[in-house]
Amino acid sequence: MGKNKVAVWVLGFAMVGFMTPVAIAENPTQKLGRGLANTFLGVLEIPNQIKATYNDEGGSNSKNYKIRTDATVRMISVGPVRGVREAIRRTGHGIWDVVTFMSPNPETVDYSPRINPGFIEDPYSGGVVGGSGQTSR
């Protein structure tokens, strides 16, 4: 195995080691791990938002053909746009966390995430995207 492949495997294992199930980082190492995860996995917001758009439009809970059809149309048209927007947002927050992992957030004076949820795989709390700029599902 070449040196490049070994480096990729080491980096991959280091990223997995940094990721914790708790979204709030209590130290710089956890903030760095959250930042790396969000930087590289931010693109997963696209399918997340497509699914969330369908669910919010009532497509998954309805037996009515018209509601499911409308939800499908919105999922195809609106979902990817929301997904790209949230992917850019999550990736940007991830880059910010990586660059500033040694310093606490100025608003909260701790290492808590600036995006909700802190990790892409953490559960969301309600609808698609709230008006305050916070992601919630």
HELIX and SHEET records of a PDB file:
HELIX    1   1 LYS A    3  PHE A   18  1                                  16    
HELIX    2   2 PRO A   28  LEU A   41  1                                  14    
HELIX    3   3 GLY A   42  LEU A   44  5                                   3    
HELIX    4   4 GLU A   45  ASP A   56  1                                  12    
HELIX    5   5 TYR A   65  SER A   77  1                                  13    
HELIX    6   6 GLY A   79  VAL A   99  1                                  21    
END                                                                             
